[in-house]
């Protein structure tokens, strides 16, 4: 008797991506799928990214190694298809058009897509990046707090599983839900992948000249947003200048905060007032290869932030074994970066003292011992990140 051999159907996980130029979000999705495929030793899972039709190929190339990419106008903001779906959802609560689309592509689980409703025919895993709008409400307009609160409540009510990035974030979740415990809440601490060649980057006089950087410098790779707390660094630099200590801080990242268009002027006015133009430079958005070079060759990476859900800057430093000076956030202690110093986030004197101690005790450039340790740990951490995510998917579809 002939017996047919049936191959087991792969579990298909979809992502609705209508934010292809949101660098932080896209990096998160890349790191998530990278880790999941590392952990998927039996090749049981397939990842499908639904993206706008008009997104550039260069944005998508690295995702195609680990996932299938499908272009659709349903994910293209302000297209007729996208607007029709959004209006029907917001006014009538209808998700039928999107559900039909997902079934056409045989999606078993929709992940990290802000897609929710009662009685969905597809399982959902949703991610709440952070609760900054509840912890630092003064940094948001009333409308923005309402919009985010409404989105979060919808996700919490209807998603099959809700992911936060830290145990600190889980505490915020419980406070947001008035302390109600939930079996759907899961902590998934993400791990960031550096470029494969970062530990081979040689010292580059050309790049240092390009950005007018001194041999000894500190690096602050955060967007110029209010909660990133650049002001405490500026005040610390003023203190160090008063001590006649030469120091340079290099900053990169977007210079625009959508919550406060005038914030950039506030920062630059303060730099001019304190006469610190030689001590702190803002490069704006630069190639990621340059970001990684500056991370490797600085004295230390700074993250003075007033709030983080799970800091990608800290994760990148952990992944390459680079020391940091970071603010005393609970989530920063939870991330536990190696060879790092903590300071009270509102205290420029304490920050100035730590910067001075680094200048006197360390040389710029890589610490090969820490880099080697970080490389070994990175493989283990990435695999565990992937295993945890796949376990979450299995739990949803069982």
N, C-alpha and C positions, 0 to 999 in steps of 0.2 A: 504494500500500500504506500502511495506517495504522500509524504507529509510536507506541506508548505512551511517554509520558514518565514516568519513575519518579524520584521525589524521593529523594535520599540520606537514609538513616535517620540520625537524630542519635545520637551516642554518649551514653548515659544513665549518669550518675555518681550513685551513691546514698551517703547518709550515715545511719548509725544513730545517732540522738541520744537517749540515755536520761539526759542530764544537762542539761536545759533551763535550770536555775537556776545552773549553773556559768558565771559571767559570763565568765571568761577563755577558756574553751573555746568558748562561743557566739560571742564576739567574733572569735576566730580563724577559725571557720567562715564567719562573715559576710565578713570581710576577704578570705578565700580565694576565695569565690564571686564577690564584687564584682570582684576583680582578674581572675578568669578570664573573666567576661562582658565586661569591658572589652577583653580580648585576643581574644575570640571574634568576630572581625570577619565571618566567614562563617556564623555561627550554626550551628555544627556540634555543639555540646555542650548537653546539658540536665542540670540538677542537681536532684536529688530528695532532700528531707529527710524522713526517717521519724522522727516525733516521738511522744511519749506522747499518748494521747487526752485526758488531763486538763490539758494545758498551756494557759495563758491565751493568748488571741489577741494580747494586747499584746506578748507575748514574741516572737511569730512574724511580726508585721506587716512588719517591714523585710526579712525574708528572702523574702517573697512577690514582691517586685519582681524578683528575679533567679533564683528557683528555684520549684519546685513543692513544696508541703508536704503530706504525707500522714500522717494520724494513725493510730496502731496501738498496741494493747496489748502488742505484742511489745517495744516500747520504753518501756513504762510500768513502772518499777521496783516490785517487790512485787505486781504483778498476777499472776493465775494463769498467763497466757500467758508472761509474762516469766520467772517462776520455773520453769515447766516447761522452757522452752528452756535456761535457765542450768543447771539440774540435769542435763538430758540431755547438755549439752556437757561439764560438769565431771566427771561420773561415767563417761559412755560415749563422750565425744569426738564426739557426734553433732551435726551442723549441718544436718541434713536439713530440719527445719521452717523454719529461716531461709532456707536456699537456695531452698526451694520458694516462699517469700514473695517473695524477690528476683526469681526467674524470672517470677513472675506479673506483676511490674512492669517486666519487661524491662531489668533493670539489667545493664550491661556491666562496670562497674567499681565496686567498693565502696571508698570512700575514708575514711580517718581514723575508723575505726569499731571498732577493737580486735576485729576478727573474723578468726579464723585457724584453719586446720586443714589437714591434708594432703589433697591431691587435691580442692580446692574447684573447683566448676564456674563460679565467678565470679572475675574478676581482683581483686586487692586492692592498695591503696596504704595503708600504715599510717604513722602519725606517732608518733615518740617525742619528747615535749615536752622532756625534759631528763634528765640522769643525776645529779640531786642526791642520790638515795639511795645512790649509790656514792661521790660526792665528799664528802658531808657525812653519813656513815652514823650519826653520833652523834645526829642530829636525827630519826631514825626508830627505831621499835621493830623488834625482830628479825623479828616477823611481817610488818610492813609492807615491810621490805627483801626478805623472801622473796616476798611477794605480787607486788611490782613486778618483781623479778628474773625470776620465773616468767612473768609477762605479757610482758616484753621478750624473753625467750628464745623464747617461742612465736611472737611477731611476727617476730623476726629469722629464725627457721627456716622459716616458712611463707608470709609475705607475698611478693607478687611484687616490690614495691618498698618500701623503708623510708626515710622522710623524717625528717631532723633539721633544726633551724632555723638552724644555724650551723656554720661550720668548726670552731669550738671544740667543739661537740657531736659532730661527726664524729670528733674525736680521742677523746672519751669513748667513743663507739661502738666504736672499734677497741680501746681498752683493755678494754672490757667483753667483747669477743669474742676476747680474747687476741691482738690484732694481726692477725687474719685479714682480708685485704682482701675486699670484697664488691662485685660489680657492681650489686647491688640497692640499695646505699646511695646516697641523693641528698640534697644540701643544698638546702633551699628556704627562703630568708630572707623572712619575711613582712613586709608593709607595712600599717600601721594607717591607717584612714580617720577623720579627725576629722569632726565635724558640719559640714555644708556652710555653716552660718552662723557658725562660730566666729570668723572674722576680722572679723565685723561686730558682735561683742559689745561693747557700750558699758560704761563703768565704772558700777557699780551700788552706790550707797551703801546701798540697801535690803538687798542680799545681804551686804555687808560687816557691816552691823549684825546681820543674822540670825545670822551665825556668830561675831560679836564678833571681827572681824579688823582688825588695824592696817593702815594704808595700805602699809607696807613689811613684807612677809612672804615666807618661803620655803615651798614647797609640796612635801609628801612624800605622793604618792598611792598608797602601797603597803599591802597588807593587813598587819595586825599579826601577822605570822608570824615565827618566830625567825630564819630565814635572811634576812629583809628588813633586819635589822641596825639597828633603831631605837635600840638601846642606844648605838651609837657617836655618834649625833646627840645624844642626851641628855647624854652625857659632854662633847661639844663645846660644848653650850649652857652647861654648868656652867663650862667654861673661859672662855667669853665673858662670863658673868655676873661672874666674878672680875676680868675686864678692864674691867668697868663698861660693856660694850657692849650696848645694847638690841637684842634680836632676837626675832622670833616665827616659829615653825615651825607650819604647819597640816598636819595629817595626815588623810587619809580612807581608807576601806576597811574591810573586815570586822575586827572586834576579837577574833575567835576563831580560835585555831590548833588544829585537830583533834588535832595531835600532842602538844600540851601545854596542857590547859585552864587551867592556872595561870599561863601566860605573861603574860596581860594584867595580872594582879595584880603580877607581878614588875616590869613596866614602870611601872605607876602608883605602886608603892611607891618605885621609884627616883626618879621625878619629885617625889614628896613629900619624900623624903630630901634631895634637892638644892634644894628650894624653887623649882621651875621651872614651877609651874602657870600663870604668866603668860607663859611663854616657849614652851610647846608645848601644842597643843590637838588632841584626837582627835575628829573629827566623826562617825566611823562611816561607814556606807553613805549616800551622798548622791546626788541625781539627777545623771546624766551631764552634763547641761547646766551644772550647778554645778561639776563637776570641770573642764570645759573653760574655764569662766570663770576659775577659780582658777589654772589653768595659764597663761592669757594674762596675768593681772594680777599674778602674783607677781614677786619679784626674780629667782628662779631655781628650777627644779625640782630636788629632791634624789632621788638613788637610791643609798643606801649599801649595797646588797645584797651578801651574801656569795656568792650564786650566782644565775645566771640561765641559762635555755636560750636565750632571745632576748627581751630585755626589752620588754614592751609599753609601759611607761612611757617608755623611751628612744625607741621608735618614735613615740609620740604627740608627744613633744617635737620630734622631727625633722620631723614632718608639719606642725607649726605654726611652726617656726623659733624655738623657745624654748631659751635657754641652760640648762645643767645643771651641777650639781656631782655627780659620780658616782664610784663605787668603781672600783678598778683591775682589774676583771675582764677577762680576755681577750676575752670576748664583747662587753663594752662598747666596747673599742677597735675591735673588728670592726664594730660598728654605727656608729661614728664620728659621733656627733651634733655638729651645728654649735655653735660658740660655747660649748664646754663645758670644764670643768676636772675633772681626775682626782685622787683622793687614795687613799692606802694604806688599804684597807678596815678595818683594825684600829687606825688612828691618829686619835684624836679631836683631837689638837693640830693636825695638818695640816688636818683638816676645819674646825676653828675658824678657822684662818688664812685659808682660802679663803672662808668665810662673811663674815669681817671685810672681806676685800678687795672682795667684791661689794657689801657695804653702803656702802663708801666710794667705789665707782667707778660704780655703776649706779643707775638709777631704776626703780621698779616699772612694770609695764605692757608693752605690746607694742613690739617693735622692727620697724617697718614694712618696713624693708629686708630683714631676715632672713625675715619672714613672706612677702614677695613671692618671694624666692628659694626658700623651702621649698615654696610652692604650685606653682611651676614644676617643681621636682624631684619633687614628690609624684606628679604625673601620669606622669612618666617611670618612676619607681620602681614604681608600681602596675602599669603596663602590663608591665614586665619581670617582675614577680612573677607576673602572670597568664600570660604567655607561657611562663615556666619550668614552671608547673604543667600547662598544656595539653600541652607537649612531653612531660612525664612520663606523662600519660594516653595520648598517642599511642604512646609507647614500649611501654607495657604491652599495648595492644590490637592492636598490629601483628602 
